[in-house]
Amino acid sequence: MGYYNMIRQFKEPKRYRLELVRYAQEHGVKPAARHFHATPKTVRKWLKRYKPGSFEGLSDQSKAPKNPKTYITEEQKKQVIELKRMLPSFGAKRIKENFKLSISEKSFRRICKNEGLLKTKRRKHKTKQNLREIKAKWKAFEQIDMDTKDLIDIPEIWTQIRNLGLPKVQYTARDVTSGIQFIAYAEERSLLFATLFANIVLSHLKACNVHFKESRTQTDNGSEFIGSWNARNDSSFTKTVQSFKGITHTTIPPGAHTFQADVETAHRLIEDEFYEAETFQNKQDFFNKATAYILWFNIARKNSYKENKTPWDIIREKIRNPNPNIPVLPAFSLNDVYRQKLKNQGPGGYHVGSLPFFHSIGGGLPRSSSAVRLVMLNACHSTRTVLNLPMPISPFVLKLSHCAERLSQ
């Protein structure tokens, strides 16, 4: 049996090497090599390392280079830790790309693991039927999923909701094909607010020359969408949706929650990337940052599930010369819109009022992509940010800078 195989059989290979060294000292290097079925080079190595009177020097040594060409500095390690603490929901790949880090993703994860910064993710269920390819073939806005999300269930934001009077419910609409989404907030779930939200979102898309043809809005069977469970007539939500030519309202089968997977995924992402990462000064600051997040999500955030494209990239592939205002509907308060509507007592239409980021262009929705670009660049300039941001920064500023970069292209 050769030397290598013999060593693998020993629990303490140092004893076998000690015998090899003693034999070599008595009979010579080459006889020892023949006797132990090793090479003269191996015998000389252990003779050189051996320190008489002990086992010292006969243990295996690390084969890593003593002077590696690249190594992680304390400054790089500190930067990784600060970035991960600031953006706990961001993975190694996303942070490396956003901040142009020189270290590898593997090294990034190792540092985070040693510092206890890696989150334990819930194990995903095994998908029985992947509809990604089917959904990718749909037209833009062929199916818009709508749903609501309770914010009071999120521990990181609950105290701020109570102290700052922040809204308690999020209303979400998401196009299944592109992944583009729109959000609004209210104090409660209600058929009134769901109807108002659907009217605003669909009116916005219609104003942006989006044509609905054999399209549908899909919801669950919550009372905020269908009204009473035993109602004989369509709810106001259904009637409002179907008042737009070419679009119908459909509901998922009872208990079939996977039918709303696209909008549920958006809810999980906004919880990880926004509600758990941000802190707010007041209610206005909350809407400012919510708008920054939704602009970043629609314009600058790449989706690995959709071939590493942003929602706006997919919209531009699906629609010829799309209106640049499509992805920039700001986050808004349904309570404020409803109060404004009652105050104005105006006929029809929708009015978002003077909402975050758009004061400089007269309130309401931006009239052109250049106006949005100007607002975003001014916001970045006012915070003195660039893409290679100095530490420390906030997730809010990071999202602003990425949106400004995409809008300036």
Summary of the structure (lengths in Angstrom):
residues: 409
radius of gyration: 30.6
end to end distance: 67.9
largest distance: 108.2
contacts: 1147
relative contact order: 0.09
helix: 50%
strand: 9%
